[in-house]
Amino acid sequence: MQITLKLKGKDKIFTTDFISARMVRRTIEVSQNTNFDNISVKELDTLVAFVVEIFGHQFTVDEVYDGLSSDELFSTITCCIQEVTGSVEDVTAGDEKNG
């Protein structure tokens, strides 16, 4: 997974190739506690902090807010959530057939 932020006028790419099991739990927690249809500033801050957490704190919340284009904010958050939960869905997809 990767994210590109504009820092000091230059694009910087951050990557993470390891998503811990704890991040799956955290993703579920953050998703369940967020009203995506009518998001509050507090919820948005939580989601941005979640993105920072996924990438192992390689950048700050402020760097996301200042370095990510406004039109990419929600798609980036959604992509991160789907990246984590998509891995779980891929693994559990076969369980429905066996249950």
C-alpha positions as CSV (number, residue, x, y, z in Angstrom):
1,M,0.0,0.0,0.0
2,Q,1.3,3.5,-0.7
3,I,0.4,7.1,-0.2
4,T,1.9,10.2,-1.9
5,L,2.0,13.4,0.0
6,K,3.3,16.8,-1.1
7,L,5.9,17.8,1.5
8,K,7.9,21.0,1.2
9,G,6.7,21.3,-2.4
10,K,7.8,17.8,-3.5
11,D,5.9,14.6,-3.8
12,K,7.0,12.0,-1.3
13,I,5.8,8.4,-1.6
14,F,5.3,6.4,1.6
15,T,4.8,2.6,1.5
16,T,3.9,-0.2,3.9
17,D,4.0,-3.8,3.0
18,F,2.9,-5.2,6.4
19,I,-0.6,-4.9,7.8
20,S,-0.8,-6.4,11.2
21,A,-3.7,-8.3,12.6
22,R,-4.2,-5.5,15.1
23,M,-4.7,-3.1,12.2
24,V,-7.6,-5.3,11.0
25,R,-9.2,-4.9,14.5
26,R,-8.5,-1.1,14.4
27,T,-10.0,-0.8,10.9
28,I,-13.2,-2.5,12.1
29,E,-13.3,-0.2,15.2
30,V,-12.7,3.0,13.2
31,S,-15.2,2.0,10.5
32,Q,-18.0,1.1,13.0
33,N,-17.6,4.4,14.9
34,T,-17.7,6.7,11.9
35,N,-20.8,8.1,10.2
36,F,-19.5,8.4,6.6
37,D,-22.7,10.1,5.4
38,N,-22.4,13.0,7.8
39,I,-18.8,13.0,9.0
40,S,-17.7,15.2,11.9
41,V,-14.3,16.9,12.2
42,K,-13.5,14.6,15.1
43,E,-14.4,11.5,13.0
44,L,-12.3,12.9,10.1
45,D,-9.3,13.4,12.5
46,T,-9.7,9.8,13.7
47,L,-9.7,8.5,10.2
48,V,-6.6,10.5,9.2
49,A,-4.8,9.4,12.4
50,F,-5.8,5.8,11.4
51,V,-4.1,6.3,8.0
52,V,-1.0,7.6,9.8
53,E,-1.1,4.5,12.0
54,I,-1.4,2.1,9.0
55,F,1.8,3.6,7.6
56,G,3.6,3.2,10.9
57,H,3.8,6.9,11.7
58,Q,6.1,7.6,8.8
59,F,4.3,11.0,8.6
60,T,2.0,13.1,10.8
61,V,-1.7,13.9,10.7
62,D,-0.8,17.5,9.8
63,E,1.3,16.2,6.9
64,V,-1.7,14.3,5.6
65,Y,-3.9,17.4,5.9
66,D,-1.3,19.7,4.3
67,G,0.2,17.3,1.8
68,L,-2.8,15.4,0.4
69,S,-5.1,17.0,-2.2
70,S,-8.6,17.7,-1.0
71,D,-10.1,15.6,-3.8
72,E,-8.0,12.6,-2.7
73,L,-8.7,12.7,1.0
74,F,-11.8,10.5,1.2
75,S,-10.6,8.2,-1.6
76,T,-7.3,7.7,0.2
77,I,-9.0,6.9,3.5
78,T,-11.5,4.5,1.8
79,C,-8.6,2.8,-0.1
80,C,-6.7,2.2,3.1
81,I,-9.8,0.7,4.8
82,Q,-10.5,-1.5,1.8
83,E,-6.9,-2.6,1.5
84,V,-7.0,-3.8,5.1
85,T,-10.5,-5.3,5.1
86,G,-10.1,-6.6,1.5
87,S,-7.4,-9.0,2.7
88,V,-9.7,-10.3,5.4
89,E,-12.6,-10.7,2.9
90,D,-10.4,-12.6,0.5
91,V,-9.4,-15.1,3.2
92,T,-12.9,-15.6,4.6
93,A,-14.7,-15.8,1.2
94,G,-14.3,-19.5,1.2
95,D,-15.7,-19.9,4.7
96,E,-19.3,-19.2,3.4
97,K,-19.1,-22.2,1.1
98,N,-18.0,-24.5,3.9
99,G,-20.4,-23.2,6.5
